Every structure is written in structure tokens, then in C-alpha cells.
Amino acid sequence: MKQTLNYVTYQTFPASTANSLQSISNIKYFIKKGINVCLYFPLREKTSSSDLKVLQEYYSFTESLEIKGTSHYLPHGRIKIFKKTMFHVSHFLWSRRTISKYFKKNNEEIIFTRSDWIAFFAAKKKYKVIFECHQKSRIRNFVLKKIGFYDNVYIIFLNKNLQENYKNISNSIVLHNGVDIDLFKEDLQQKRNSIVYAGNLSRFGVSRGFPEFLKKYNDENIFQEFNLEIIGGDLDQIEELKTIVKDLNIEKYVIFHGRKNRSETINIIRMCKIGLLLNNANNTHSYQHTSPLKYFEYIYAKLSVIALDFPSHRSLPLNQKISYFHLDKNGSLNVAINQSKNDDELSTAEFKDISLETRIKKILDFAF
């Protein structure tokens, strides 16, 4: 009989966030490894759907799983004031109700989650809990202090900087994100002289730094050798950046693709030569703890990578393949681009090690 994994999350689907994509991508490879998956999440947005076909089309996968989209009559998304407080209250109440309603003290149940409160309530009921920890927070500090030493709790930290913040953990492992190699099946065409960025243009309503990057791209005359291609972003964000591009008189060199599905995004990435990692230094997660999916897609697509010089980027696997730059240092971007041209190609073993297939195998070896 196949093992069943209950993936329980306060995220909602479909959504354009990297977090939702990361969850679906990992679920896909659990299924490919022979695990039955049941996905629980709240239908808390107008666009939320528990229809498998909708999720398959949106995220470009064909594997089957059971989906339990649960009702959500809680303040988050409905009350427009005190949004942060409403999120935390709703998250707590939804998690407590979900564990109580759907899980009836069967100790054979395995619960995989990114949710602090799901981990807390499930661990207290003695279920095996695999908790994927992506960043620090006061609530997370509290939860891990309470359940981190339980024998039935297994913690996956996204990078070593994050793991070092928690000393009371009995079972933990550091596992970065990985790449879905199924998206790279088509033959590779000739690359063009382009730097590519794939992803959202802001995080929690704060810019990832594109206005500053565009100015540096112009000031250092990068456009004379490389176009800049941007995949993703909301329409209003794209329009704001187009205004900056027009003011800098570099409209001929900057291409906005807008949002694309997974296959289209990968095909554009594969046509470019350099991948860009850009983020906001004022966000602790971005600066210290992130493990961006796009990074693994860039290097699997045989792109060179340039990145802001953040501790999170320094801790990425194969970081010797990254050339770092600073937005506040003259000539820094040009130096990084020139260094990136000398990168050696990955070995077969290195390509395999950054795949989601390998990541899921490590999770199964660790916690099952």
C-alpha cells in the first residue's frame, strides 16, 4: 500500500507567488516517487480553486492528487484593516480547525507543512510532522521552541543561515530548493545576448530593486552588449518600470514579457545567456534566508548567474557559479558580467544534485 502524505498549507492555489509554485513542484515529485498526496488549503481568494485540472493547467503538471479546498469564513482577505493581524488570527484559527476536523488521531498520518500553526497543532497530537522552514518570525521562534525537540517533528531549513538560528531542534536538515527538470525537455535553441529575470517584481508590496537596477544597467552601458528581459510582474508594476525605461531612453533594450506559464517561462530563460537574482536588502528573508527557484532554473538552463552580494546568495549550492555585484558601487555590474562569462559548465552529477527529484529523495530518506 502506498504511503500517503498530507500537504497542509495556509497558502491558496492557484497563485502567482514563488511559494505556491514551490509547493506544487515538490508535491509533483513526491507523487513521482510513489507517494499519494492529499493537498489541504483554504479557498480564501476569489480565484482559489480545488479543481485539479485548473491547478494542472496553471502549474504545467499532469500528476494526479487528492485536493481538499476548505471553506474560509475568517477575517483574512475579508477585512481590509489591520491586515497583518487579520492574517495571523485567521491562520491560527484555520490551522486549529483543520487539524481537528480532518485528522482524527491516527498516528500513521504524515503531515507536510510550511505553516507554523499546522505544525504546532499536528505535533501536539503526535502526528509525524515534516515542517519546511523558509524564514524567521516571532511566531516561528515560539512554535519551534515548543515542538522543535519532539521526536515526531522533522524540520527542513531552506539554508544553513536559517538553521543556525534554531538550537533546540532534534531532527533537522538543510535542503535548498530544486529545479523541475521535466520543463527542460525541448531541444535548446541558440542563445541570445540577454540578461533575464523571472519572478515577481515586488515582495510584500516592496520593490525588489528594479528601479535601481535599471539605472545601473543604463549608467554602466550594459545595454550595449546585453538586452534585459523581464518575465513576470503585475501590469501596474510593469507600467511603472516602463516609465523609468522611457526616461532612461533604453526602451529598445528592455523587454517585458509579463506573466507566462511555467513552460513559456522556462523556454524564455533557456534562450538567454545570463540569469539575474535581485531582491531587497531590507527584507531579512531576502537578505539572509532565501533559496530562489529561479536560481536553479537559471543554472540548469546553462545560464551564467549574476546576483546582489547577499548572504542568502552566498549560501546557495554551487555559489562558485555566481558573480556578485553591488548596486551602490561604480562598475560593479560590469565586473560581475565579465566574470560570469568564464563560468565552467556543470557536471552531470551537479545537474542531478539540484533537481527536485534529488531533493524529494533526500526528504524521504530523512523523514520517512
C-alpha positions as CSV (number, residue, x, y, z in Angstrom):
1,M,0.0,0.0,0.0
2,K,1.3,3.4,-1.0
3,Q,2.3,5.9,1.8
4,T,0.0,9.0,1.9
5,L,1.4,12.5,2.6
6,N,-1.0,15.2,3.7
7,Y,0.3,18.5,2.4
8,V,-1.4,21.1,4.6
9,T,-0.8,24.8,4.0
10,Y,-2.4,28.2,4.6
11,Q,-1.4,29.1,1.0
12,T,-4.0,29.2,-1.6
13,F,-4.0,28.0,-5.2
14,P,-3.6,28.9,-8.0
15,A,-1.4,31.9,-7.2
16,S,1.5,33.6,-9.0
17,T,3.8,33.5,-5.9
18,A,7.1,31.6,-5.9
19,N,5.9,29.9,-2.7
20,S,2.8,28.4,-4.3
21,L,4.9,27.2,-7.2
22,Q,7.4,25.7,-4.8
23,S,4.7,23.7,-3.0
24,I,3.2,22.3,-6.2
25,S,6.6,21.4,-7.7
26,N,7.5,19.5,-4.5
27,I,4.1,17.7,-4.5
28,K,4.6,16.7,-8.1
29,Y,7.9,14.9,-7.2
30,F,6.5,13.3,-4.1
31,I,3.9,11.7,-6.5
32,K,6.6,10.7,-9.0
33,K,8.4,8.9,-6.1
34,G,5.2,6.8,-5.5
35,I,3.7,8.8,-2.6
36,N,0.0,9.5,-2.5
37,V,-0.6,13.2,-1.8
38,C,-3.6,15.0,-0.4
39,L,-3.4,18.8,-0.5
40,Y,-5.4,20.8,2.0
41,F,-5.6,24.6,1.7
42,P,-8.2,27.4,2.3
43,L,-10.3,28.7,-0.5
44,R,-9.7,32.2,0.7
45,E,-9.4,34.1,-2.6
46,K,-12.0,34.7,-5.4
47,T,-9.6,32.9,-7.7
48,S,-9.0,29.9,-5.4
49,S,-9.8,26.5,-6.8
50,S,-9.8,22.9,-5.7
51,D,-10.3,21.7,-9.3
52,L,-7.3,19.5,-10.2
53,K,-7.5,20.4,-13.9
54,V,-7.3,24.1,-13.0
55,L,-4.1,23.6,-11.0
56,Q,-2.6,21.2,-13.6
57,E,-3.1,23.8,-16.3
58,Y,-1.8,26.7,-14.2
59,Y,1.3,25.0,-13.0
60,S,2.0,22.8,-16.0
61,F,1.9,19.3,-14.4
62,T,0.0,16.1,-15.2
63,E,0.3,14.1,-12.0
64,S,-2.9,13.4,-10.0
65,L,-3.5,14.1,-6.4
66,E,-6.4,14.5,-4.0
67,I,-7.4,18.1,-3.2
68,K,-9.4,19.3,-0.3
69,G,-10.1,23.0,-0.6
70,T,-11.6,24.1,2.7
71,S,-14.1,26.9,3.4
72,H,-12.7,30.1,4.8
73,Y,-15.0,32.4,6.6
74,L,-12.2,34.2,8.5
75,P,-11.1,37.8,8.6
76,H,-8.1,37.5,6.3
77,G,-9.0,38.7,2.9
78,R,-12.4,40.0,4.0
79,I,-11.4,42.7,6.5
80,K,-9.3,45.4,4.9
81,I,-7.9,47.0,8.1
82,F,-5.1,45.5,10.3
83,K,-4.3,43.1,7.5
84,K,-1.2,41.6,9.2
85,T,-3.2,40.9,12.4
86,M,-6.1,39.5,10.5
87,F,-3.7,37.2,8.6
88,H,-2.2,35.8,11.9
89,V,-5.6,35.4,13.6
90,S,-7.1,33.6,10.5
91,H,-4.0,31.4,10.1
92,F,-4.2,30.3,13.7
93,L,-8.0,29.6,13.6
94,W,-7.9,27.8,10.2
95,S,-5.0,25.6,11.3
96,R,-6.6,24.6,14.6
97,R,-9.9,23.8,12.9
98,T,-8.3,21.9,10.0
99,I,-6.2,19.6,12.2
100,S,-9.2,19.0,14.5
101,K,-11.7,18.4,11.7
102,Y,-9.7,16.3,9.2
103,F,-7.2,14.4,11.3
104,K,-8.6,12.0,14.0
105,K,-5.6,10.9,16.0
106,N,-4.4,8.3,13.6
107,N,-0.7,8.2,14.3
108,E,0.1,6.8,10.9
109,E,-0.8,10.2,9.4
110,I,2.2,12.2,7.9
111,I,1.7,15.9,7.6
112,F,4.0,18.1,5.5
113,T,3.6,21.8,6.0
114,R,5.1,25.3,5.7
115,S,2.6,26.6,8.3
116,D,3.8,27.2,11.9
117,W,0.3,26.6,13.4
118,I,-0.4,23.4,11.4
119,A,3.0,22.1,12.6
120,F,2.2,23.1,16.2
121,F,-1.3,21.6,16.4
122,A,-0.3,18.4,14.4
123,A,2.8,17.9,16.5
124,K,0.8,18.2,19.8
125,K,-1.5,15.4,18.5
126,K,1.5,13.2,17.9
127,Y,1.3,13.1,14.1
128,K,4.6,12.8,12.2
129,V,5.2,16.4,11.1
130,I,7.6,17.5,8.3
131,F,7.9,21.3,8.7
132,E,9.6,23.2,5.9
133,C,11.0,26.4,7.4
134,H,11.7,29.2,4.9
135,Q,12.3,32.2,7.2
136,K,12.4,33.5,10.8
137,S,9.5,35.1,12.6
138,R,8.4,35.7,16.2
139,I,5.6,33.1,15.8
140,R,8.0,30.6,14.3
141,N,10.5,31.2,17.1
142,F,7.7,30.4,19.6
143,V,6.5,27.3,17.7
144,L,9.9,25.8,17.2
145,K,10.8,26.4,20.9
146,K,7.7,24.4,21.8
147,I,7.9,21.5,19.3
148,G,11.4,21.5,17.9
149,F,12.6,18.8,20.3
150,Y,9.7,16.4,19.6
151,D,10.8,13.1,18.1
152,N,7.8,13.2,15.7
153,V,8.9,16.6,14.2
154,Y,11.3,16.8,11.3
155,I,12.5,20.3,10.2
156,I,13.7,21.2,6.7
157,F,15.6,24.5,6.7
158,L,16.0,26.3,3.4
159,N,19.6,27.3,4.1
160,K,22.3,27.0,6.7
161,N,21.9,30.6,7.8
162,L,18.4,29.9,8.8
163,Q,19.2,26.6,10.6
164,E,21.8,28.4,12.7
165,N,19.1,30.5,14.3
166,Y,17.5,27.4,16.0
167,K,19.5,25.4,18.5
168,N,16.7,23.3,20.1
169,I,15.9,21.1,17.1
170,S,16.1,17.3,17.4
171,N,15.7,16.4,13.8
172,S,16.7,18.9,11.1
173,I,18.3,19.1,7.6
174,V,19.3,21.9,5.2
175,L,17.7,21.5,1.8
176,H,17.7,24.2,-0.8
177,N,15.1,24.4,-3.5
178,G,15.5,22.5,-6.7
179,V,14.6,22.5,-10.4
180,D,11.8,20.7,-12.2
181,I,13.8,19.0,-15.0
182,D,10.6,17.9,-16.8
183,L,10.3,21.5,-18.0
184,F,13.6,21.3,-19.9
185,K,12.7,18.5,-22.4
186,E,12.6,20.6,-25.6
187,D,15.7,21.0,-27.7
188,L,17.7,24.1,-26.8
189,Q,17.8,26.7,-29.4
190,Q,20.7,29.3,-29.9
191,K,21.0,31.7,-27.1
192,R,20.7,35.5,-27.5
193,N,22.7,38.2,-25.7
194,S,20.2,38.8,-22.9
195,I,20.1,39.1,-19.2
196,V,16.9,37.5,-17.9
197,Y,14.9,38.0,-14.7
198,A,12.0,35.7,-13.9
199,G,9.6,36.3,-11.0
200,N,7.6,38.8,-9.1
201,L,8.8,42.4,-9.2
202,S,7.9,43.1,-5.5
203,R,7.6,41.1,-2.3
204,F,5.0,42.0,0.3
205,G,4.4,45.2,-1.6
206,V,8.0,46.3,-1.5
207,S,10.1,46.6,-4.7
208,R,12.8,44.0,-5.3
209,G,15.1,46.8,-6.6
210,F,14.4,47.1,-10.3
211,P,14.3,50.9,-10.5
212,E,17.9,51.0,-9.0
213,F,19.0,48.1,-11.3
214,L,17.7,49.7,-14.4
215,K,19.6,52.9,-13.6
216,K,22.8,50.9,-13.1
217,Y,22.1,48.9,-16.3
218,N,22.0,52.3,-18.1
219,D,24.8,54.0,-16.3
220,E,27.3,51.2,-16.9
221,N,26.2,50.9,-20.6
222,I,25.3,47.2,-20.2
223,F,22.7,47.6,-22.9
224,Q,25.5,47.9,-25.5
225,E,26.1,44.2,-25.1
226,F,23.1,42.7,-23.4
227,N,19.4,43.3,-23.6
228,L,17.4,42.9,-20.4
229,E,14.3,40.5,-20.4
230,I,11.9,40.6,-17.5
231,I,9.3,37.8,-17.0
232,G,6.5,38.4,-14.5
233,G,5.1,41.3,-12.6
234,D,1.7,42.9,-12.3
235,L,0.5,45.2,-15.0
236,D,0.8,48.3,-12.8
237,Q,4.3,47.4,-11.8
238,I,5.3,46.8,-15.4
239,E,3.9,50.2,-16.4
240,E,5.9,51.9,-13.6
241,L,9.1,50.3,-14.9
242,K,8.3,51.2,-18.5
243,T,8.1,54.8,-17.4
244,I,11.6,54.5,-15.9
245,V,12.9,52.7,-19.0
246,K,11.5,55.5,-21.2
247,D,13.1,58.2,-19.1
248,L,16.4,56.5,-19.3
249,N,16.0,56.1,-23.1
250,I,16.7,52.4,-23.1
251,E,13.3,51.2,-24.5
252,K,15.0,49.3,-27.3
253,Y,16.9,47.1,-24.9
254,V,14.4,46.2,-22.2
255,I,11.8,43.6,-23.0
256,F,8.8,43.0,-20.7
257,H,7.2,39.6,-21.2
258,G,4.6,39.9,-18.4
259,R,3.3,36.8,-16.7
260,K,3.9,33.5,-18.5
261,N,3.1,29.9,-17.7
262,R,5.8,27.6,-16.4
263,S,6.7,26.1,-19.8
264,E,6.8,29.5,-21.5
265,T,8.9,31.0,-18.7
266,I,11.5,28.2,-19.0
267,N,11.7,28.5,-22.8
268,I,12.5,32.2,-22.5
269,I,15.1,31.6,-19.8
270,R,16.8,29.0,-21.9
271,M,17.2,31.4,-24.8
272,C,19.2,33.9,-22.7
273,K,22.8,33.9,-21.5
274,I,22.7,35.4,-18.0
275,G,20.3,35.0,-15.1
276,L,19.7,37.8,-12.6
277,L,19.0,37.5,-8.9
278,L,17.6,40.7,-7.5
279,N,16.0,41.4,-4.1
280,N,15.5,43.9,-1.3
281,A,18.3,44.2,1.2
282,N,15.9,45.5,3.9
283,N,13.9,42.2,4.0
284,T,15.6,39.7,6.3
285,H,14.3,36.7,4.4
286,S,15.6,38.0,1.1
287,Y,18.9,39.1,2.5
288,Q,19.7,36.1,4.7
289,H,17.4,33.1,4.0
290,T,16.0,32.8,0.5
291,S,16.7,30.0,-1.9
292,P,15.1,31.2,-5.1
293,L,13.6,28.7,-7.5
294,K,14.7,30.9,-10.4
295,Y,18.4,30.3,-9.5
296,F,18.2,26.6,-10.0
297,E,16.3,27.1,-13.3
298,Y,19.0,29.5,-14.5
299,I,21.9,27.2,-13.9
300,Y,20.0,24.1,-15.2
301,A,19.4,26.1,-18.3
302,K,23.2,26.7,-18.6
303,L,23.0,30.4,-17.9
304,S,25.7,32.3,-16.1
305,V,24.3,34.0,-12.9
306,I,24.8,37.4,-11.5
307,A,23.4,38.3,-8.1
308,L,23.4,41.0,-5.5
309,D,26.0,40.2,-2.9
310,F,23.7,39.0,-0.1
311,P,24.4,36.2,2.5
312,S,21.5,34.3,1.1
313,H,23.0,34.2,-2.4
314,R,26.4,33.4,-0.9
315,S,24.9,30.3,0.8
316,L,23.3,28.8,-2.4
317,P,24.6,25.5,-3.7
318,L,27.3,25.9,-6.4
319,N,27.7,29.5,-5.5
320,Q,31.1,29.5,-7.2
321,K,29.0,29.8,-10.4
322,I,27.6,33.2,-9.2
323,S,29.2,36.5,-9.9
324,Y,28.2,39.1,-7.4
325,F,27.6,42.9,-7.7
326,H,26.6,45.9,-5.6
327,L,24.1,48.5,-6.7
328,D,26.0,51.2,-4.9
329,K,29.5,50.5,-6.3
330,N,30.5,52.0,-9.6
331,G,31.4,49.4,-12.3
332,S,30.3,46.5,-10.1
333,L,27.7,45.2,-12.5
334,N,30.2,45.3,-15.4
335,V,32.7,43.4,-13.4
336,A,30.2,40.7,-12.4
337,I,29.0,40.3,-16.0
338,N,32.6,39.9,-17.3
339,Q,33.4,37.4,-14.5
340,S,30.3,35.4,-15.3
341,K,31.5,34.7,-18.9
342,N,34.2,32.5,-17.5
343,D,31.9,30.1,-15.7
344,D,32.5,26.4,-16.3
345,E,29.6,24.2,-17.2
346,L,28.1,22.0,-14.5
347,S,29.0,18.3,-14.4
348,T,26.3,15.6,-14.8
349,A,26.4,15.0,-11.0
350,E,25.9,18.7,-10.3
351,F,22.9,18.9,-12.6
352,K,21.4,15.9,-10.9
353,D,22.0,17.2,-7.4
354,I,20.0,20.4,-8.0
355,S,16.9,18.6,-9.3
356,L,13.7,18.3,-7.4
357,E,13.9,14.5,-7.8
358,T,17.0,14.5,-5.7
359,R,15.5,17.0,-3.2
360,I,12.5,14.8,-2.6
361,K,14.6,11.6,-2.3
362,K,16.6,13.4,0.5
363,I,13.3,14.3,2.3
364,L,12.1,10.7,2.1
365,D,15.5,9.4,3.4
366,F,15.4,12.0,6.2
367,A,11.8,11.7,7.5
368,F,10.1,8.6,6.1
